[in-house]
Amino acid sequence: MTDLEILDRIQRKVLWLSAWMVHVANARRPNGEGTKVGGHQASSASAVTLLTALYFKALRPGDAVAVKAHASPAFYAIQYLRGRLPAPALQGLRSFGSLQAYPSRRKNSEIVDLSTGSMGLGAVQATFGALATRYLVDHGGAPVPERFIVMVGDAELDEGNIWEALAEEAVAELGNVLWIVDVNRQSLDRIVPDVRRRQLPELFAVLGWRVIELRYGARLNALFARPDGVALRARLEAMPYAQYQSLLRLPPAAVRKALVTGPAGETDGAVDRLLAEIPDETLPALVGDLGGHDLAAILEAFAEAERERARPQVILAHTIKGWGLPFAGDPLNHTALLTPAQIEELRAALGVEPGAEWEGFPAGGAEAEWIRRRPPLFVPPAPRPVAHTVPLALDETYPAETSTQEAFGRVLGALGRLPVAETIVTVSADVAVTTHLAGWINRKGIYFPRGRPNFFAELPQAVQWRESERGQHIELGIAEHNFFLLLGALGLTRELSGVTLLPIGTLYDPFVSRGLDALYHALYSGAKFVVVATPSGVSLAPEGGAHQSVITPGIGVALPDIGYFDPAFAREVEWILLDALDAIACGRGESLYLRLSTRPVDQRLAPAESPSWREQALAGAYRLIDARGEPGWDPETNAVHIFAAGVMVGDAVAASRALREEGVFANVFTVTSPDRLYRGLRTARPYLERLVAADEEGVPIVSVLDGHSHALAFLGSALGVPQIPLGVDHFGQSGRRQDLYRHYGIDADAVARAARLLLGRLAP
């Protein structure tokens, strides 16, 4: 038996198992809800040949793979045949606690190298993983993984974030990237536009990629080489994609008629002569003989890509969606499922005996021996301990009035002088200077895969833009998806390469929502990193609504696996950042979203430095003004709690002082993390209930932040008291800071007015 014959038998088994596991999930597994389980039999089938050639011949132990999401059944079947999954796992596809609908490191890290799922995001993060590995190599590490192989469907390339990423200059330098595009010409609803036939190879080429196109299989290529073969090739290539797809569904005689009939209805004599000796019944299979289903052609393409590693490469492999299944080429096959009768026909066609549906290959057989001799698949190295520890605090001083954004710059500058700075890498999407990274960049330089001259070196510059392989700041273009996906890739080096980086990325807080899908994917993949979002809120007053963030506090509270903080004082910025970096360095904890501001805050309002202040700031809140000990304090008649986040602490203090003049006792709580307070409600003894004593159970609450009011609106219900949540609940606008605070009702006067209303001292 030849190698190709063995691989063909393996791919037939992969096709069967991938179709069967989806069928069992939908038609045989008990389903009391009556809900369709789904499974993408057609999308998976188009990738079967490509994945068979990859996993049973071409892969090397150093190759990490990101498989297109809709090919997950075929991917799982392959992991089973390679001995990395038991049969019961396949039987539990899409059930609770079993294999996910889409390949996920978070849920199935024993088999999944890189998470995919949401269209295009996994492919980009995997590609940036190659950049992260290159960064490690340029900073003295080993090339692990050695190569990143990314499989995507052609419809995924409709996503703009794909081309934003591939246009990044550094990507064209990555010889450790190979993309495989499953060009099955179908998306969920339609046949993809005809222009993609020309656009895809040209787009990749112009971005510096080497393009290998697998258009046709061996039988069609042999036919093209015969006299009159050029006419058939021209006929096929002139066809709209939709017409070509229709040939896969037509009766054989109709296929012949469509092939020999020219655009004007005339008979094409050359094509007619070429096909004269070919029986009608073989024409549909001939038309479907595409390069993405030709094992020999695919293996040669993989070998060609293996030989050249100077730049990124892409294999455009033309396939048929639903290949080998009854609905192959059907434009509506994306969510189609095989019927019981069709699965029985497939069983017979593939030679699967009843009762042997889940069986692999018999031990000692040619296929089992072939699989046994394959080199092992990629296994990440064990994480190595971080060489230098992150300190609990820094020997840094801060001005009497400073903003949290400026404090961040000072903290990062101080870190840059310590040994732990070797593990820090910063990222920015063209806002490095305006987010206070200038000092860090001047000290550490810009990273680029090859050194480049600084033509401004002799001129006075606030920031020295020195690009080299040893730099520690990565500058991206203005593309927030790229920003978050690169942070995700850098935040996975511990899991993939065994080397822990401490990634810190800065962007404008209003643009968090622009890249939210990518941020979600990066977190879901298990990456750990720090997002510093600044400036935030309407405090960026003159810039107007387009550059002011309103909803981001809610995003911070709602996102899983990332702690959201909005500190008021410089020392809190220091503690919060150091604590998060230490957690990442130790392989525990979660990512950090640090929302900062350009508004200066009077640092003299802060408590005296103490371990207690640090502990409470990291827990999410602390009491800044305690009115309980003042003469006349009565929790039932004249007391109110003011909970203020971030830069609104100064207004809360001013409101408390004004209310005291009226005989109202206002405690002020600084909320450093609405997120930590909210999540703490699920614990046996919520921190919020420890923060507010039992003798204050009836005291009403005013909350205020420079963001949407709902981010703190849970406090009243959590404590069982009335609350008026203040915040910015509309789009921002230009103006002076105090004008905007007054307009949106978050200034000291608004806080005091809300307190009076709660105490019945002001008419509604």
SULMORA-V314218 format. One record per backbone hydrogen bond with DSSP energy under -1.0 kcal/mol. CO is the residue of the C=O (numbers start at 0). NH is the residue of the N-H. If there is no record, write none. Layout:
CO	NH
CO	NH
//
This chain:
1	5
2	6
3	7
4	8
5	9
6	10
7	11
8	12
9	13
10	14
11	15
12	16
13	17
14	18
15	19
16	20
17	21
18	22
19	23
20	24
21	25
22	26
23	27
23	28
39	43
40	44
41	45
41	321
43	46
44	47
46	50
47	51
48	52
49	53
50	54
51	55
52	57
53	58
59	62
61	145
61	146
63	148
65	150
67	70
68	71
70	74
71	75
72	76
73	77
74	78
75	79
76	80
77	81
78	83
79	82
85	88
86	90
89	92
91	94
94	97
98	93
102	115
103	107
107	110
107	111
117	120
119	123
120	124
121	125
122	126
123	127
124	128
125	129
126	130
127	131
128	132
129	133
130	134
131	135
132	136
133	137
135	140
136	139
141	143
146	63
147	177
148	65
149	179
151	181
152	155
154	157
155	158
158	161
159	163
160	164
161	165
162	166
164	167
167	170
169	172
170	173
172	174
175	147
176	312
177	149
178	314
179	151
180	182
180	316
181	153
181	183
182	318
184	191
189	186
192	195
193	196
194	198
195	199
197	201
198	202
199	203
200	204
201	205
202	206
203	208
204	207
209	313
211	315
213	317
216	220
217	221
218	222
219	223
220	224
222	225
225	228
227	231
228	232
229	233
230	234
231	235
232	236
233	237
239	243
240	244
241	245
242	246
244	247
245	248
245	249
250	254
251	255
252	256
253	257
254	258
255	259
259	267
261	264
265	261
267	271
268	272
269	273
270	274
274	277
278	281
279	282
281	285
282	286
283	287
285	288
287	289
288	216
289	292
290	293
293	297
294	298
295	299
296	300
297	301
298	302
299	303
300	304
301	305
302	306
303	307
311	209
312	178
313	211
314	180
315	213
316	182
317	291
319	322
320	328
321	324
324	327
326	329
329	332
338	342
339	343
340	344
341	345
342	346
343	347
344	348
345	349
346	351
352	355
355	358
361	364
364	368
365	369
366	370
367	371
368	372
370	373
393	395
399	602
401	600
402	406
403	407
404	408
405	409
406	410
407	411
408	412
409	413
410	414
411	415
413	416
414	417
417	420
418	421
419	422
420	423
422	501
424	503
425	473
426	505
427	475
431	436
432	435
436	440
437	441
438	442
439	443
440	444
444	471
445	467
453	456
455	458
463	465
465	445
466	451
467	447
467	470
471	425
472	446
473	427
476	478
478	482
479	483
480	484
481	485
482	486
483	487
484	488
485	489
486	490
488	491
490	527
491	495
492	496
492	497
492	498
497	383
501	424
502	529
503	426
504	531
506	533
507	510
508	511
510	514
512	515
514	518
515	519
516	520
517	521
518	522
519	523
520	524
521	526
522	525
528	591
529	504
530	593
531	506
532	595
536	539
538	540
540	543
543	546
544	547
549	707
550	554
551	555
552	556
553	557
554	558
560	590
562	592
564	594
565	645
568	572
569	573
570	574
571	575
572	576
573	577
574	578
575	579
576	580
577	581
578	582
579	583
580	584
581	585
582	587
583	586
590	562
591	530
592	564
593	532
596	404
600	401
601	604
602	605
609	613
610	614
611	615
612	616
613	617
614	618
615	619
615	620
619	671
619	672
621	669
624	667
626	629
629	632
633	636
633	637
637	664
639	666
640	701
641	668
642	703
643	670
644	647
645	648
647	651
648	652
649	653
650	654
651	655
652	656
653	657
654	658
655	659
656	660
658	661
658	663
659	662
664	639
666	641
667	623
667	624
668	643
669	621
671	565
672	676
673	677
674	678
675	679
677	680
678	681
679	682
686	690
687	691
692	695
693	696
695	698
699	640
700	723
701	642
702	725
703	644
704	706
706	727
707	710
708	711
711	714
713	717
714	718
715	719
715	720
721	700
723	702
735	739
736	740
737	741
738	742
739	743
740	745
746	750
747	751
748	752
749	753
750	754
751	755
752	756
753	757
754	758
755	760
756	759
//
